[in-house]
Amino acid sequence: MPRKLTHVDSKGRARMVDVTSKAETQRVARAEAVVEMAPATVMLLRNEKLPKGNALEVARIAGIQAAKQTSGLIPLCHPLPLTHVDVAIEITAKGARIETTATTKAETGVEMEAMMAASVAALTLYDMCKAVEKGITIGPIRLLEKSGGKSGHWRNEKS
């Protein structure tokens, strides 16, 4: 039997879920984004020789800022008191892998904040590298793991 959509009321209208009666628990979510680019661009990124400067640090800060802005960008997300956001960027042979973690103590999860951080960090990395390469690709962007709340721990089987 399909699950009922929580963000739709009985008349089919979009709604923000009422989390008033939910327990406040510690919640953690991890997400990732993959950025692929040409070997020459990877070398410039690795050696901090891009025309716009330190792309990794700018992308990291952008990811943190994005997590804090999630509820303002995704209409039905609750504003959450984030207690920690981490953005780690690993340079790979094909580009970069961005892994983010968002943590809160709240009535609802932080999956969207972790995924927003990964997405915006990846877009910022593109922006910082586009002067030397326009064909950079982003994706997949995905949730890796979440914990806390009624549904407990979940881990992406593909990770």
N, C-alpha and C positions, 0 to 999 in steps of 0.2 A: 504494500500500500504506500503510495507517495506521501511524503511529509507535507504538511500544510506550510505554505509560505508565510513567514513571520512578519514580513514587511508589507503585507497586503491585508486590508481589512475585509470584512464580509461583503462589501460592495465593490471590491477590486481596486480600491484606492490605495496609493502608497501611504505608508504611515511609519512613524518612528516607533520602534518597539518600546513598551513600557517596562523598564528594568527596576522599578521602584522596589518591588518585593524580592528581588534577587539578592543573594548574599554577596557581600564584598569579599573577594578572595584575591590572592596574588595570582596574576596572570602573566604569562610569558609567551611570546610568539617569535619564531625565527622565519626569515624569508630570504630568498636569493634572486639575483638578476645576473644574467650572463651578457657580456658585451663582447662582440667579436669584431676584430679589425685586422688590417693587413700587418704582416710581420714588421714592416718599416715603421708603422705607427706604434706598434708594441714596443719597439726599441726606443723610440722617442719618449714614450710614456715611462718606460723603465729607467731611462737615464735623465728624466726630468728636463727634457730639451724641447718640450712643446712651446709654441709661440705665446700661449696664454698663461704659462707658468705651471705651478704644481697642481696638476689635474686631480690627483688622488686626494689631496687635502681639501680642495674645493668641493669635490664630489661627496666626500665624507661629511663635511659641514652641511651641504645641501640636503643630504639624506636625513640628518638629525632634524634640521629645520622642517622638512616635509612631514616627518612623523608628527611633529607638534601641530601641524596645520591640517591634519587629516579630516577632522570633522567639518572644517570650513570648505573642503573641496568635494567630499563625498556626502551628498545630501542627508542620508539617513543614519550616518555614523554619530554615535554619542561623543561629546567632548570628554576626553579622559585625562586624569591627572597622571601623566607619564612620570615614572620614577627613574627610568633609565632608558636610553636609546644608544645602541652601539652600531656602528657601520664599519665593517672590515672589508678591505678591498685587496684581493690577491691578483697580482699580474700573472697571467698564464701565457702559454705559447701562442694562443689564438686571440688574446685580448685581456679580459679581466672578469673575475667572478666576485660579485658583491654579496656579502652575507650581512644581514641586519638582525638585530634583536631589539624588541620593544618589551618593556615591563611596566606593569601598573598594579595597583591594589584597588580594584573597582568591581562593579556589578556586571561588567561585560568585557569581552576579550579585546586583545590588541593586535589581532591578525591584520587588520587593514592598516594600522600604523606601521607595522613591520614591512608590509608589502609596499606601502607608499614610500617609505624610506628607501627601499631597494629600487623602486621605479625611478624616483627623482635622482638618486645618486647615479643611476645608469644614464639617464637623460643628461645630467650635468657632465658626466664623463664624455658623452657624445659631443656636447657643446664645447668642451675644452679641447677636443681633438679634431673637430670638423674643419679647422683651417688647413689641416694636412690630409684629411681623408673624409669624403662625404659618404662613402659606402659602408660605414659602420652599421652593424645590426645589433639590436637589443632583443633578448629573449632566449630562453623562457624566463618569465618572472613567476615565481611560485612560492607558496607557503611550504616551509620545510617541517615545521613542528609547532604545536601549541600546547599549553597546559594551563590548568586552573578552571574554576567554574564547575558547573554541573556535568558538562560533557567530559571533564577530566583531560587526560593526556592523549594527544593524537600526533602521529608521525607520518609523514608522506612516505609511502612505500617505495617511491621512485628515487628517494634521496640516498 
